[in-house]
Amino acid sequence: MANLQGSPTSARHLAAGLQALRRLTGALALVVTAVLTVVTSAAALTPGPAAQDRSREGAALSVIVEPSRLGSASGMQPVYSFVLSAKRSVDMTMYELSDTTMVADLVADHKRGVKVRVILDTKREHSHNLAAYEALKAGGVNVVWAAGGYEATHQKTITVDQAKSLILTGNLTSEYYTTTRDFGIFDAEAPDVAAIEDVFDADFAHRPVTAPGGTDLVWSPGSQAQMLAVINGARHTLSVENEEMGSSAVTAAIVAAAGRGVKVEVTMTADSDYDGDLDEIVRAGGQVHLYADAYSDLYIHAKTTIADAGRATEKVYVGSINFSSASMDANRELGIITTNVAVVAAIDAVVSADYSDCTAATDCRSYT
C-alpha cells in the first residue's frame, strides 16, 4: 500500500504473492463481470440533448478498466496493443515499470525503427525500476531516470506517434494487474497530446517547464485547486475512489459537500493513516466503504472523483494524483477532468459497483 508520498510499502509487494494464491470468491467475480458489461454498454447509451452537447467535450476520450475481470490480466491487452501500434514514436513516463511484456514491446518497437523514449522514477522506485531500466538500455531504448526536482515522478502516461496519449491511474507492474482497481483514459485531443509531449520533452531533458493545460489536463505540482473544484462543484452526488487521503483541504471540501446535502460515497482500501480524515467525512454524513487491506482480492489503487453522475453538472477527474499534499504539490503527476458523458458513465459504473460490493462477505466494511 502506498504511503503519503505515493510510494508502495513493502507490505503490498509481499501481498502480491499471496493475492495470486487466494481463491477468488464467486460473488465478487460475478459482480465485476456485471460491472464491465455495464461499462462496455455505457458508451452506446443515447443521451438527451444536453448530454449530447456535453459529449462533444472530450469526444476523443475512451476508458479502460483494470482488472478486466478478476483472475485475468487481459485488461492490459489494449495497452500492449497501443504501444505496438506505434509507427513513429513512443514516449512513456512511468512511476513503476516491472512488466516484462511491456519492456519487450518497447524494445521490439525500437528494433523496428520506432523512436522510443522512457522516463522512470528514481526517487522512490529506483530499485523496482532498475531491472526494466537495464533491459531497456540493453535493448537500445533511450531511457532516463526522472529529474531530481520532484519528490517523485508519479505520472503514468504513454503517448504514441504524438497523436494519442494514455493517462493511467496504475503502474506497469504485472503482479498487481488481476487484483488492483485502476483506470486509463485514451486521449486523442490534439491540445492535450501536444501539452503532454511538451512536458515530456522538458522532463526527459531535465529542463524546467510550465505545464500547459491542454483541453482538460491536471498537472502536479500545483493541482490542488483543480482537484478541489471538482469536489466543490458537486450538487447532488460525489463518488470517490482513492488510494490516499491526507490533504486537509480535500477532506474539508468533501466534508463541506456532505454538509450541503450532497450524497457522498468514498471507497478505499483500509489504512489507519487516514482514519482521521474518514472520521470527519462520516461525521458530516458521508458514507465510507473500506476494502480490508493490501491482502484483499480487490485493492483500490484508482484515483478518481465523480461529481453529479448522470446530471447536467456531471464531471469526473481521473489520473495519477492522490488526495495527499505530496501528490498535489510536490510530485510530477498527470490527470484529466472531463464532462464527457460516456467517460463519466463508464467510470461511475465501476466505482458504484465497487462501493456496493464492499460488504462483510467480501472482507470489506462500512467505516463508522
N, C-alpha and C positions, 0 to 999 in steps of 0.2 A: 504494500500500500504506500502511496506517496505521502511524504511529509509536507509541511507548509511551503517548502521551496520547490515542490514539483518533482522530487526525486523519489523513486520507489525504494522502500526499505527492504532489507534482506528477507523479512518475513514473507513478502509477496513473492519474491523469487523462489523461496523454498516451497511456498504453497503451490507453485505451478506443477511440481511433480506429483503432489497429492491430488490436485484437481484432475489430472489425467486419469487417475486410478479410481476416482469416485464414480459410482453408478448414478447416471442421471435419472432423476425422478420422471416418471411418465407424465405426471400432471404438468410439470414445468415445460417439458418438451412439447406437449400439445398446445399449451398457451403460446409459446414462442412461434410455433408453426402457424397458429391462427393469426398472430400479430403480423407476421411477414406477409400473409395473404392480404391483410388489410393494407399494408404498405405498398404492395405491388399494385393493388387496385386504386390506391388513393389518387394517383395522377390521372386516372381515367374518369374521375367524378366530373360531372358537368356543373360548374359553378354558376351562381347568379351573376347579373350584370356587374355589380360592384366587385365581386370576386374576379370576374374576367378581366376587369381593368387592372386590378392589383396583380394578377398572374403575369402581366407583361413586365412587371418589375422583377428582374432576375429571371427572365424567361429561359435563359441559357443555364439554369441550375438543375441538378438532379442529385438524388440521395442514395448512398449505400449504407447498409446496416451490418454491423458485426456484433455477435456471430449471426450468420445467416440462419443457422439452426444449431441447437446445442449438439455437440459431438462431431461437428463438421467444420472444416476450415474453408469450405467452398466459397464463403462470402468474400474471400480475398481475391478470387479469380478476376473480378473486374479491375482490381488494382494491378495485378500482374499483366493483364491484357493491355491496360492503359500504357504501362511502361514499355511493353514490347511493340506497341503500335507506333512508336516514335520513328519518324523519318529523318529528322534533322537534329533534334536536341532533347535532352532530359536534364532538368535541374531539380535537385532534391535537397531540402533542408529537413533533417530528422534528428529528433532528440535521442531515440534509441533505435538502432538497426542491428538485429541479430538474425533476421530471416535469411537463411542461406539461399532459398529460391530467389528472393528479390536480389540478393547480391549477384547471383549467377545471371539473372536477367539484365542487370545493369552492365555487367562485363560483356554479355552477348551483344547488347546494343552497341557498346563501344567497338567491338570487333567487326561489326558490320558497317561502321563508319558514322554512327550517331555520336554527336558531341555530348558527353555525359559529364556532369559536374555534381559533386555531392558535398554538403556541409554536414558535419556530425558534431554533436555536443561533446565538449571535453571537460567542462567544469564539474559536472555531476555524473556523467555516464561514460567517462573515458574507458574504464575497464570493461564495461558491457559493449562498447562500440569498437574496441581495439581489434577484435578478430575480423569484423567487417571492413574496417579501415585497411588493414593489411591485405585482405583478399582483394579489395578494390584496387589498391595500389599495384599489387602483383598482376592484376588483370589489365593494367594500363589506364584505369579510370582516374580522372582528375578529382581527387578527394582531398578536402582540407578539414582541419579542426576549426571549430567555430571561434570567432573573435572573443577575446577575454573581457570585453567591456560589459557583457551582460552577466547577471547572476547565473543564468543558464540559458542555453538556446533550446527552448522547449517547443518551438514550432515544428509542425509535421505537415509538410507541403511538397507536392510533386507537380512540376509543370512540364508538359510535353509540347515540343515544336513551337513554343511561345504562343500557343493557341488555346490551351486549356490547362487549368490547374485543378488539382485535387487537394482540398483542405481537409485534414483529418483531425479527429479528436484523439486517435490512438496511434501508438508507435508501430513500427515494423518489427514486432517481436512475436514470432510464431508460437511460442509456448503459451501465449495468452489468447490466441485468436478464438478458441472454441468456448471460452468461459467469460470473456470480458465484453461488456456493452460499450460499443463505440459507434460513431457515425463518420461519414465522409460526405463532402459536398463537391461534386464536379462543377466547376465554374468556368464557363466559356465567355463570360462578359469581357469584352476587349479592355475596358478601363481597369478591371480587376487584374487581369492577366498581366497587363503592362506594369501595373504597380507592383505586383508580386515579383516580376522579373527585375524591376529597378532595384528593389530591396535586396533580391538575391545577388545581383551583381556587386552591390556595395558590401554585403556581408561576406561574400566569397573572397573579396579582395581586402577584407578587414578595414573598409573605409566607413566613416560615419555617414549616416543618411537620415533624412527626414522622410519617414514612410508616407507615400501618397495613399489617400483613402480609397482610390478607385471608385466603384459604384457604391459598395456596401461593406468594405473591409474594416476590420477592427484589429489594430496593431498594439502590441505591447513592446516596450514600455509606453504607458500613457493611455491605457484602455478603460480606466475606471469610469469615466463619465459616460461612455457609450454603453458599458455594461449596466450601469445604474439606470440609464434612460429606458432600457427595455423593461426593467422591473417597475420603474415609476410610471411607465405608460400603461400598465395593466389596469383595466377597469372591471373585468369580470372574473378571469381565471389567470393563475400563474402556476406553471408546472416547471419544476427544476430537476435536472439530474446533474450532479457534480461530484467529483472525487474529493474536493477540498472545500472547506469554509475558511474562516479566519480573518476575513475583512470585516471590520466593524461597520463600515459604510454599507456594504452589501447586506449584512444582517439587518441593519436598521431599515434599509429600503424594503426588504421582504417583510419585516415586522410591520412597517407602515402600510404595505399593501394589504396585509391581513386585517389591520385595524380599520381600513376604509371599506371593508366588506368584500375584498377580492377573495375568491376561493383559492387558497394556496396549498399546493401539494409538492413536497420535496421527497425525492427518492435518492438514497445514497447507500454506500457500504459503511457499516458502523466503524467509527473511530472516536475514541474518547477525547481526542484533542478538540473535537468540535461540539462537545456536549453543551458548552455554554451558549454557543450560537443557536443550537437546536432548541434549548430550553426557552430562549427568548421567542423564537418563532412559534412554538407550541403555546406558550402563554398568551400570545397575541391572537390565537385562533387558527394558526396554520396546522396542517397535517404533515407528519413526517413518517416515512416508512424506511426502515433500515435493513438491508441485507446483512447477514450476521457478521462476516469478517472476510479477510482475504482468502479464506478456505472455502467459501461458499461456491455453489455451482454457477452463480452469476455475480460478477464483480462490476460495480458501477464505476467505470472509468470515464464515461462520456462527460462532456461539459456543454450543457445546453439549457437554455431558458426560453420558455414558450409563453407568450402573453396573449390571452384572448383568442385561443384557437377556435376557428370556425366563425369568427365575427369580423366585422368590418375593420376593427382595430388590431387584428392579429399580426403577430411579429414573432420571429424566432432568432435567437443567437445560437450559433454552434461553432466550435473551434477548439483550439488547444488551451484557451485561457481558463484557469480555475478561479474560484472565488477566494483567492488569497492575495494579500498585498504584494507578495513577491511576484506572483504570476502577472498581476496587472501593472506593476510599477517598475520591476527590475529585470524581468526575463525578456528575451525575444520570443514573441508569441504571435499567432495569427488566427483570427476567426472571421466570421461573416454574420451580418444581421440582414434579414430579408423578410419581406411581406409576401413572398411567392406562395400562392395558395397550396400548390402540390407539395412543396417542401415543408411547409408548416404541418400539413395533414399527415405526411409520411412520418415525420419525427414525433409528432404528438401521438400517433397511434402506438408507437413503440413505447414511449415514455409512460403513457397512460396504462398500458398493459403491464409494464414493469412495476408500476405503483400498485396496481390491483393484485398482481400475482405475489406481492410481498406479504406472505402470511406465515403463520406458525408451521404450516405443512411444508414450506419451502425454506425453513431455517431462517425466518425473517420476522420482523416485528414492527408494530407501530411504536413510535417514540412518544412517551408521555412523561 
